[in-house]
């Protein structure tokens, strides 16, 4: 089994938790479970979710520069909507 990397995308058949997400839905609806001002923290959270057997991607919408701009959404960690509750539980989010 090949190791998964954060940002590899949803539905990677044969990787991660062993489920073939493509068999269910080739384009699962994403759910944002965390937002950060920089990519470093987002990568750590995505790795934690991947380690828990969940699909996770890092979406970096920051255009550039070292300081976040109010109009930029930041760097988000997203999971398939069907895994959002489990992801929030792994992260200890009280909203789960």
Helices and strands as residue ranges (DSSP letters): H 21-24, E 30-36, H 39-51, E 57-60, E 75-80, G 81-83, H 84-91
